[in-house]
């Protein structure tokens, strides 16, 4: 009689483990499907503002946002300059590419993107970009 109870208990434990294993496998497959099937976000403005976790802000054309390989092209950033005579500061929009390595795009780590915002077509940033030589 004791042997029959142990066999039933052992069979029940095995069934629980099999069901738990199937549930874990199903959850992993759903997670992989969700992760791999994410499509990039489409933007309605030509340029986007990208704020990174290190506090840097860049403006440009963002492609692949929402995927594992976002790329920012036509990249601009703002530099604050102070006039030594008047002590007044002004913000200047600078296009990346003038650096020694002449970058034409930035491959971003998606984990470092804090937020992305559209650059309004009538905003000051959009106006300054339009004034830049292309």
C-alpha positions as semicolon CSV with decimal commas, in nm:
position;residue;x (nm);y (nm);z (nm)
1;X;0,000;0,000;0,000
2;X;0,285;0,239;0,085
3;X;0,449;0,166;-0,251
4;X;0,134;0,265;-0,443
5;X;0,115;0,602;-0,262
6;X;0,483;0,679;-0,338
7;X;0,434;0,593;-0,704
8;X;0,126;0,817;-0,728
9;X;0,308;1,102;-0,552
10;X;0,610;1,057;-0,776
11;X;0,392;1,060;-1,088
12;X;0,217;1,378;-0,971
13;X;0,551;1,551;-0,912
14;X;0,669;1,447;-1,258
15;X;0,351;1,588;-1,417
16;X;0,398;1,917;-1,231
17;X;0,758;1,943;-1,355
18;X;0,657;1,866;-1,713
19;X;0,381;2,129;-1,705
20;X;0,621;2,384;-1,550
21;X;0,882;2,307;-1,817
22;X;0,628;2,354;-2,096
23;X;0,517;2,685;-1,942
24;X;0,878;2,812;-1,925
25;X;0,945;2,711;-2,286
26;X;0,622;2,880;-2,402
27;X;0,711;3,200;-2,214
28;X;1,061;3,203;-2,365
29;X;0,921;3,156;-2,716
30;X;0,671;3,439;-2,668
31;X;0,946;3,668;-2,535
32;X;1,171;3,589;-2,833
33;X;0,885;3,645;-3,078
34;X;0,804;3,982;-2,921
35;X;1,171;4,087;-2,915
36;X;1,247;3,981;-3,272
37;X;0,925;4,110;-3,426
38;X;0,952;4,469;-3,302
39;X;0,932;4,699;-3,599
40;X;1,099;5,038;-3,610
41;X;0,905;5,348;-3,514
42;X;0,809;5,574;-3,804
43;X;0,847;5,949;-3,749
44;X;0,635;6,219;-3,911
45;X;0,905;6,490;-3,901
46;X;1,231;6,489;-4,095
47;X;1,450;6,525;-3,782
48;X;1,439;6,385;-3,431
49;X;1,596;6,492;-3,102
50;X;1,770;6,203;-2,926
51;X;1,859;6,236;-2,559
52;X;2,109;5,982;-2,429
53;X;2,150;5,860;-2,073
54;X;2,485;6,044;-2,043
55;X;2,304;6,377;-2,092
56;X;2,411;6,429;-2,455
57;X;2,150;6,549;-2,700
58;X;2,175;6,499;-3,076
59;X;1,949;6,598;-3,362
60;X;1,924;6,407;-3,687
61;X;1,740;6,151;-3,893
62;X;1,678;5,848;-3,676
63;X;1,621;5,511;-3,840
64;X;1,563;5,178;-3,672
65;X;1,434;5,321;-3,345
66;X;1,263;5,037;-3,160
67;X;1,509;4,782;-3,298
68;X;1,844;4,664;-3,167
69;X;2,037;4,881;-3,417
70;X;1,916;5,244;-3,431
71;X;2,119;5,476;-3,657
72;X;2,126;5,857;-3,649
73;X;2,238;6,031;-3,969
74;X;2,277;6,399;-4,057
75;X;2,375;6,449;-3,694
76;X;2,382;6,789;-3,523
77;X;2,449;6,896;-3,166
78;X;2,441;7,223;-2,977
79;X;2,752;7,394;-2,840
80;X;2,727;7,684;-2,598
81;X;2,980;7,958;-2,672
82;X;3,059;8,250;-2,443
83;X;3,172;8,586;-2,577
84;X;3,480;8,676;-2,368
85;X;3,411;9,050;-2,396
86;X;3,040;9,060;-2,315
87;X;3,026;8,735;-2,112
88;X;2,705;8,652;-2,299
89;X;2,656;8,295;-2,406
90;X;2,489;8,173;-2,721
91;X;2,397;7,831;-2,852
92;X;2,538;7,723;-3,188
93;X;2,420;7,424;-3,389
94;X;2,717;7,216;-3,512
95;X;2,702;6,942;-3,773
96;X;2,894;6,625;-3,695
97;X;3,147;6,528;-3,955
98;X;3,395;6,807;-3,898
99;X;3,576;6,596;-3,638
100;X;3,906;6,428;-3,726
101;X;3,740;6,095;-3,803
102;X;3,465;6,262;-4,015
103;X;3,167;6,055;-3,897
104;X;2,865;6,050;-4,127
105;X;2,634;5,863;-3,884
106;X;2,602;5,738;-3,529
107;X;2,517;5,379;-3,442
108;X;2,336;5,407;-3,110
109;X;2,308;5,161;-2,827
110;X;1,930;5,135;-2,778
111;X;1,984;5,091;-2,403
112;X;2,147;5,436;-2,388
113;X;1,855;5,622;-2,551
114;X;1,661;5,801;-2,280
115;X;1,400;5,955;-2,509
116;X;1,331;6,057;-2,867
117;X;1,123;6,357;-2,968
118;X;1,026;6,494;-3,307
119;X;1,191;6,821;-3,411
120;X;0,904;7,047;-3,515
121;X;0,935;7,170;-3,874
122;X;0,897;7,532;-3,763
123;X;1,122;7,502;-3,456
124;X;1,445;7,697;-3,410
125;X;1,647;7,374;-3,448
126;X;1,476;7,291;-3,781
127;X;1,541;7,647;-3,903
128;X;1,910;7,625;-3,808
129;X;1,944;7,286;-3,981
130;X;1,784;7,432;-4,296
131;X;2,044;7,711;-4,295
132;X;2,335;7,464;-4,283
133;X;2,520;7,391;-4,607
134;X;2,439;7,039;-4,728
